[in-house]
Amino acid sequence: MDHSLPQSLYLLCYTVDKEKFELTNLQGRGQLLRAGALTELARAGLLEVRGSKVVRLPGHAPDDPFIDAVWQDVPADRPKSWIQFVHAKAHTAEKPVRQQLVAAGAITVEHEKRLGLLPLDRVVVNDPRQVRGLQERVRGAVLGAAAPSALPTDDLAMAVFAAEVEVTSVLTGKERRAHKQRLKELAAHYDGVVPGLRKALRDSYLSSRAVGGGWSA
């Protein structure tokens, strides 16, 4: 089943062995999904980078409602910094992407009560093998020897973003340190594709982590 980049990034954060999203992968997930949408928009020629800023270009509105909503957030009249489009509405990003995955049959949301009192939504991945395969594909982009330019844009973006937001279901901290040079090479190539977005994602993640922020909606 084909998924949008934001949907794939959502699934990438799932820890298959533990059958859950770990709290370590909650922080920064909203920013991750919006950065995925912005990558798709840039690739589709619907955004233009001007220095360290971005502006919306005219074109056919994206069919994906979440990606379209992110596109509409970007002004068409005056370029603005990437970070506000990654950060400002990060707390609203998860819900629409999760609903899309439910509608596609990729996940099921079970409504529970913690200790019988507090409501809790538990997300269950319906095909763990698909998620594990996605994670292995992204790990392969980091651990393999393929030239960054030879990687599909989605795989490149997922590998780079997972490192920037420290997604432990993809790479452990030890692995990130061990492959630091390879990650730099991947990041440099991604920066050539969508200049400025990766840094905005990292800055947003570090900002939210510093104040103990973590968004889910």
C-alpha angles and dihedrals in degrees: 000000000000118000132188116252092256090051092049091049090053092052091044089067094059117106103220097192092055094036093228148077106265119222090241088066096046096075111085096009094119090052089046092056094047091048087053091053091048090051091054091048092050091048090051092054093247095121132050123205115218111184106305092339137080136214133192116250126208117260146111110320113248115261091225108086095211094050090045091053090053090048091052090053091064112084119238096204106050130025115240135186119281095233097071091057091049098042115027099068099026091118090062097048104082101057099060093043091048090050090052091053091048090052090049091052093242095120140017123214115214118197112219139162120235110227086354092288117064117067114237132182112216116197117213121192109223096206110034091177090062091052093046089050090051091051092048090050091054092044087052090057088059101035097039130081101235115131111257089238090058094058121097110255092243092053091047092049094046093050093047095043094046089056094046093050092037097236102190094195087070106033131006120226089254091054092049090053093045092052098038094128093050090049090052090053092050091046092050091053093047089050088058090054098044109010117210101006098097092053091048090053092050093046091049092049093049091047094053093042092052091059095039093254123160124162134214128158 
